[in-house]
Amino acid sequence: MNQEIYEELLFARTLITDTKGESIFHVLKDYFIEKAIPLSNIISVATDGAPAMVGRYRGFISYLKQNVSGVLAIHCVIHRQQFVAKNLSVKLHESLHLVIDAVNRIRSNALNTQLCEENDEHFHQLQTSPI
């Protein structure tokens, strides 16, 4: 993708007056107008669940839905995971940290090579993917 496409997919603007849903919507709408992108191109939006974003009458999503029919609004996946992680039981929290430690050790280069050598593998490093 070229730089122009990235600029149209992601932008950051300062909220001049306040952080109300209507103000946030107008900043987004002005940006889309400036870039000649129809609002109807928006098919979904993910938010953090703050009242300014999801308020029933004056939240950003309510203004967006008034202008874009059929837009799908979801709670951000990362924020969902954060809520779950905050409420883990002590045992589950400890188990999660054991798994994280194990994954981090396996992903480290020294142990990666050692595991491959110990198991007489034909390759020299475990394939890793971003977590």
N, C-alpha and C positions, 0 to 999 in steps of 0.2 A: 504494500500500500504506500502511496506517496503521502507527503506531509499534509497536503490539502485535505485529504480524506480524514486523517487523524484529527485535524483541527475541527472538523465537522462532527466527529464522534465524541470529542471530549473538550470541555471548555471550563474555565474558571472565571467568575465575575464577582465583583464586590457588591454586596447589598448596601446601597447608599442610605436608605431611610430606616428600615427595620428588617426583621427576619420573619415576618408574617407570611402565610401561605400565598396571599395575593401578590405580595412583592416578589417572592421567589418565582411565581408563575410569570409575572411580567418581565423579569430579567430573562427567563428562558424564552418567552415568546419574542422579545426584542432581538435576541440572538438569532433565533430561527428566521425572523424577517430579514435581519442584516445579511444572513448567508443564503437567503432565498430558498429555504428548506420549508416545505409545507408541514404544518403541525400534524397533519394526518399521517406523516411518516412515522410518528411515535406509535409503537405497538404495545410497549409495556414500560413500567417504571418501578424501580425498587427503592424503598426508603427505609429510614431507621425507626420509624414508628413515632417520631416526635409529633406533638399536636399540630405544629405549623405545617407538617407534611400531610398528616392523615385526618385532620379535623373534618368532621362531616359536612360542615357548611362553609368554613373559611380556610380549610387546609389546601395545600398545593394541589393534591390529587383531585379535590372537588373542582377546582378551577380548571385543571387539565381535562377532566371528564366532561365539563361543560363545552369544551372546545374540540375535543377529540373523542368521538363516540367509540365505544368498544375497547378503550385502552385498558390493559390489564395492570393492576397495581398489586405488588407483592411486598412482603417484608423482606428486607435484605437477608440473604442466606448467612452471611458472616455474622450479622447481629443475632440471628436465631441461634447460631452455635454459641455465641457469647452468653446468651441467656441460659442455655442449657448448662454450659460449663460452670456458671456461677452457682447453680443449684445441685451440683453433684454430691452424692453421699461421700463420706470420708473414704470408704473402701474403693469406690469407683474412681475417685480422684487419684488415689494412690496407684491404682491399676493403670489409669491413663498415663500417669507420669512414667511408670515402668515401660509401657509400650513406646512412649516418646523417646525415652533414653535408648531403648533397643534399636529403634529406627535410626536415631542419630548416630549410634555406634556403627551400625551396618553401612550407613551412607558415608562414613569417614573413609578416606582413601586407604589408610594403613590397614584397617580391619577388612576392607573390601578385598584387597590383594591377598591378605592372609587367609580369608575364608576360601577364596578361589584356589590358592595353592594347597591348602589342607584337604580339599576335596578333589584334587587332581583334575580340575576343570580345564577345558581347552582355551578359555578366555582368561584375562588377567584382572578384570574388574566387573563387579556386579552392575547391571544396568539400573540406573536410578531415574526416577521421575520427580518433578517438583511436587512438594506436598502443599 
